Amino acid sequence: MLRSSTKVTAQSGTVDLVSVHTYRLTKTYTPDLYVASGRELGRTVTQLAKQLKGVVAHAHTVTVAATDSHSYRIDYGAMSEELTFVFRDRTEFELVCRFPKGTTSSACTELLTSFTLV
């Protein structure tokens, strides 16, 4: 496990990874920004997928820590990366899971269901 002031990462082998990154927002997030934030995140995730020579395979809303959150899965090569964005006040939490494409990740499920805002 690696830990810094803005990131915690756990990795198993060279493939499976779960990570939480925190970012400070310039403005306070409120639920009425959900649609606009989704548009911006969608553009950003699409650019990331292109950089990885992959595609955004899935985009949907998930509930994390009792909060509607944007979640995206990028498939690239033999890998999938799931990015989930949770906002609270002036903090963005980016939950990242990486796992072999075509599989599911119990660690990712555990991250999304156990993540809490304190």
Phi, psi and omega per residue, in radians:
M1 nan 2.352 3.072
L2 -1.966 2.426 -3.085
R3 -2.431 2.359 3.003
S4 -2.394 -3.058 -3.106
S5 -1.207 -0.352 -3.105
T6 -2.179 0.111 -3.069
K7 -2.704 2.470 2.975
V8 -2.264 2.275 -3.096
T9 -2.339 2.361 3.000
A10 -2.165 2.368 -3.088
Q11 -2.363 2.474 3.071
S12 -2.112 1.991 -3.094
G13 1.202 -2.664 -3.101
T14 -1.710 -0.044 -3.009
V15 -2.034 -1.070 -3.021
D16 -1.216 2.286 -3.096
L17 -2.634 2.456 2.918
V18 -2.264 2.511 -3.058
S19 -2.695 2.589 3.025
V20 -2.211 2.181 3.098
H21 -1.985 2.535 3.055
T22 -2.073 2.498 3.121
Y23 -2.348 2.485 3.090
R24 -1.511 2.263 3.115
L25 -1.560 2.640 3.098
T26 -1.344 -0.470 3.114
K27 -2.185 2.722 3.099
T28 -1.239 2.288 3.099
Y29 -1.403 2.362 3.025
T30 -2.265 2.698 -3.092
P31 -0.976 -0.463 3.132
D32 -1.216 -0.142 3.072
L33 -1.590 0.032 -3.039
Y34 -1.001 -0.857 -3.090
V35 -1.140 -0.820 -3.137
A36 -1.102 -0.709 3.131
S37 -1.143 -0.607 3.101
G38 -1.107 -0.698 3.101
R39 -1.108 -0.802 -3.133
E40 -1.134 -0.784 3.118
L41 -1.106 -0.698 3.122
G42 -1.012 -0.761 3.104
R43 -1.119 -0.770 -3.112
T44 -1.134 -0.761 -3.136
V45 -1.165 -0.649 3.086
T46 -1.088 -0.726 3.085
Q47 -1.106 -0.736 3.111
L48 -1.079 -0.760 3.123
A49 -1.025 -0.738 3.115
K50 -1.099 -0.717 3.111
Q51 -1.078 -0.611 3.136
L52 -1.461 -0.010 -3.049
K53 1.026 0.759 -3.128
G54 -2.270 -2.877 -3.134
V55 -2.383 2.651 2.986
V56 -1.372 1.867 -3.038
A57 -1.519 -0.378 -3.081
H58 -2.777 2.374 3.042
A59 -2.385 2.245 -3.119
H60 -2.784 2.994 3.070
T61 -1.665 2.338 3.040
V62 -2.227 2.746 3.059
T63 -1.761 2.072 3.119
V64 -2.233 2.219 -3.129
A65 0.941 0.754 3.118
A66 1.051 0.467 -3.103
T67 -2.246 2.302 3.015
D68 -1.117 2.231 -3.038
S69 -2.341 2.611 3.103
H70 -1.529 2.338 3.135
S71 -2.321 2.416 -3.097
Y72 -2.361 2.502 3.009
R73 -2.051 2.192 3.072
I74 -1.844 2.214 3.028
D75 -1.810 2.244 3.117
Y76 -2.610 2.304 -3.092
G77 0.951 -2.277 3.133
A78 -1.657 0.205 -3.015
M79 -2.046 2.743 2.915
S80 -2.189 2.513 3.065
E81 -2.268 2.193 3.117
E82 -1.862 2.212 -3.132
L83 -2.051 2.163 3.123
T84 -2.170 2.300 -3.054
F85 -1.976 2.110 -3.134
V86 -2.055 2.279 -3.118
F87 -2.033 2.451 3.039
R88 -2.602 2.098 3.137
D89 0.918 -1.965 -3.114
R90 -1.910 0.434 -3.135
T91 -2.179 2.351 3.000
E92 -1.873 2.261 3.049
F93 -1.879 2.148 3.096
E94 -1.879 1.955 3.128
L95 -1.678 2.135 -3.038
V96 -2.093 2.305 3.035
C97 -2.254 2.406 3.070
R98 -2.251 2.343 -3.078
F99 -2.762 2.864 3.142
P100 -1.069 2.361 3.131
K101 -1.033 2.466 3.114
G102 1.531 0.030 3.102
T103 -2.069 3.067 2.988
T104 -2.000 2.802 -3.099
S105 -2.101 1.942 3.100
S106 -1.140 -0.549 3.101
A107 -1.137 -0.654 3.112
C108 -1.170 -0.789 3.091
T109 -1.021 -0.769 3.124
E110 -1.090 -0.723 3.113
L111 -1.057 -0.845 -3.085
L112 -1.177 -0.612 -3.100
T113 -1.473 -0.392 -3.097
S114 -1.768 -0.200 -3.099
F115 -1.120 2.272 3.112
T116 -2.284 2.683 3.061
L117 -1.766 2.096 -3.070
V118 -1.809 nan nan
